[in-house]
Amino acid sequence: MSKTAVVVGASQGIGLEIVQSLLDEGHRVIAASRNIQNIESLKTKFSSLQSVELDLTDAKSIGALTNAVEHMGGIDVLVFNAGVGKFGSLSEMTMGDWDRMFDTNAKGFFLIISALQNELKKKCAQVITITSDVSSRAIARGAIYAASKHAQKALIRSFQMEFKNQIRFTEIRPGNVATDFGGVIGAEPSGDYLSPKDVANAVLHVVNSSSKMRIDEIQMRPIDREVVF
Ligand SMILES: NC(=O)c1ccc[n+]([C@@H]2O[C@H](COP(=O)([O-])OP(=O)(O)OC[C@H]3O[C@@H](n4cnc5c(N)ncnc54)[C@H](OP(=O)(O)O)[C@@H]3O)[C@@H](O)[C@H]2O)c1
């Protein structure tokens, strides 16, 4: 059955792959991010795609997304994929880096759920959040990023308790994925990296699951990686 999905953080990498995969399966998609050129190009192929310019750090643009969602009369799926990361030692990090990572990864998620909660409740929507495997463990040279993803996980779990059977939250926690994330340009899929499609497939698995079921968490890592929990 065709569903209505919103993808936040849709311009490239994992998010763009999720948009493409949802469209290929016949779903309607509202794709939102600061840059929308790649989404606009997809529109020539898919009439079921809408784009919204969204900067999670700007409350006004969140209002534009809320308006677009209200016009759809409720949504079935929200994928919160947007995220930023900077990696390095403590001495290389600034308060600006702290603000950017927390404003996007944690506060951005909080603002989106706050803004869309009534729409999400209409159809007991699935909220699928792409956090990271570091949402539950620490890493060196990624302290602020890991802390922001821990914060995101806390929000997901608290919201799930609050909304009980009104909204279904799923956290997807990938290890390294071959994208341009965090300044790593053009990483090639290899034994050491997952592909964006691997993550998109996990999203489709959740979307296609029974409406009576909630999938709390999916953790995925490249097979060659050290086994850590
Ligand atoms: N790549 C990895 O190894 C990896 C591993 C685990 C988890 N993740 C997580 O996966 C998610 C996607 O990452 P990716 O690898 O696909 O990286 P990416 O290519 O850098 O994509 C990040 C996405 O987030 C959006 N975004 C960033 N800031 C935003 C803002 N202020 N407002 C709206 N959208 C914003 C970007 O769109 P605009 O710049 O156009 O706004 C872009 O679509 C992130 O949450 C990341 O933490 C990545």
PDBQT file of the ligand as one rigid body, heavy atoms in Angstrom, charges set to zero:
ROOT
HETATM    1  N1  LIG A 301      28.245   8.180   6.838  1.00  0.00    +0.000 N 
HETATM    2  C1  LIG A 301      28.418   7.498   7.946  1.00  0.00    +0.000 C 
HETATM    3  O1  LIG A 301      29.439   6.826   8.159  1.00  0.00    +0.000 OA
HETATM    4  C2  LIG A 301      27.323   7.480   8.992  1.00  0.00    +0.000 A 
HETATM    5  C3  LIG A 301      27.357   6.468   9.971  1.00  0.00    +0.000 A 
HETATM    6  C4  LIG A 301      26.362   6.438  10.944  1.00  0.00    +0.000 A 
HETATM    7  C5  LIG A 301      25.359   7.390  10.943  1.00  0.00    +0.000 A 
HETATM    8  N2  LIG A 301      25.362   8.379  10.004  1.00  0.00    +0.000 N 
HETATM    9  C6  LIG A 301      24.281   9.366  10.067  1.00  0.00    +0.000 C 
HETATM   10  O2  LIG A 301      23.531   9.263   8.885  1.00  0.00    +0.000 OA
HETATM   11  C7  LIG A 301      22.907  10.500   8.592  1.00  0.00    +0.000 C 
HETATM   12  C8  LIG A 301      23.160  10.862   7.118  1.00  0.00    +0.000 C 
HETATM   13  O3  LIG A 301      24.565  11.007   6.922  1.00  0.00    +0.000 OA
HETATM   14  P1  LIG A 301      25.291  10.845   5.510  1.00  0.00    +0.000 P 
HETATM   15  O4  LIG A 301      26.402   9.909   5.721  1.00  0.00    +0.000 OA
HETATM   16  O5  LIG A 301      24.334  10.597   4.415  1.00  0.00    +0.000 OA
HETATM   17  O6  LIG A 301      25.947  12.306   5.404  1.00  0.00    +0.000 OA
HETATM   18  P2  LIG A 301      25.729  13.517   4.389  1.00  0.00    +0.000 P 
HETATM   19  O7  LIG A 301      25.936  13.034   3.003  1.00  0.00    +0.000 OA
HETATM   20  O8  LIG A 301      26.598  14.612   4.910  1.00  0.00    +0.000 OA
HETATM   21  O9  LIG A 301      24.187  13.911   4.567  1.00  0.00    +0.000 OA
HETATM   22  C9  LIG A 301      23.710  14.636   5.668  1.00  0.00    +0.000 C 
HETATM   23  C10 LIG A 301      22.286  15.111   5.381  1.00  0.00    +0.000 C 
HETATM   24  O10 LIG A 301      21.849  15.918   6.498  1.00  0.00    +0.000 OA
HETATM   25  C11 LIG A 301      21.302  17.123   5.989  1.00  0.00    +0.000 C 
HETATM   26  N3  LIG A 301      21.467  18.225   6.919  1.00  0.00    +0.000 N 
HETATM   27  C12 LIG A 301      22.601  18.591   7.573  1.00  0.00    +0.000 A 
HETATM   28  N4  LIG A 301      22.361  19.729   8.272  1.00  0.00    +0.000 NA
HETATM   29  C13 LIG A 301      21.076  20.074   8.059  1.00  0.00    +0.000 A 
HETATM   30  C14 LIG A 301      20.252  21.152   8.494  1.00  0.00    +0.000 A 
HETATM   31  N5  LIG A 301      20.711  22.138   9.285  1.00  0.00    +0.000 N 
HETATM   32  N6  LIG A 301      18.959  21.195   8.094  1.00  0.00    +0.000 NA
HETATM   33  C15 LIG A 301      18.474  20.222   7.274  1.00  0.00    +0.000 A 
HETATM   34  N7  LIG A 301      19.203  19.180   6.818  1.00  0.00    +0.000 NA
HETATM   35  C16 LIG A 301      20.493  19.110   7.203  1.00  0.00    +0.000 A 
HETATM   36  C17 LIG A 301      22.091  17.371   4.696  1.00  0.00    +0.000 C 
HETATM   37  O11 LIG A 301      21.353  18.195   3.820  1.00  0.00    +0.000 OA
HETATM   38  P3  LIG A 301      21.740  19.739   3.507  1.00  0.00    +0.000 P 
HETATM   39  O12 LIG A 301      23.205  19.915   3.763  1.00  0.00    +0.000 OA
HETATM   40  O13 LIG A 301      21.338  19.921   2.087  1.00  0.00    +0.000 OA
HETATM   41  O14 LIG A 301      20.882  20.523   4.439  1.00  0.00    +0.000 OA
HETATM   42  C18 LIG A 301      22.202  15.967   4.134  1.00  0.00    +0.000 C 
HETATM   43  O15 LIG A 301      21.068  15.643   3.370  1.00  0.00    +0.000 OA
HETATM   44  C19 LIG A 301      23.483  11.510   9.587  1.00  0.00    +0.000 C 
HETATM   45  O16 LIG A 301      22.554  11.714  10.629  1.00  0.00    +0.000 OA
HETATM   46  C20 LIG A 301      24.721  10.811  10.124  1.00  0.00    +0.000 C 
HETATM   47  O17 LIG A 301      25.007  11.214  11.453  1.00  0.00    +0.000 OA
HETATM   48  C21 LIG A 301      26.322   8.438   9.020  1.00  0.00    +0.000 A 
ENDROOT
TORSDOF 0
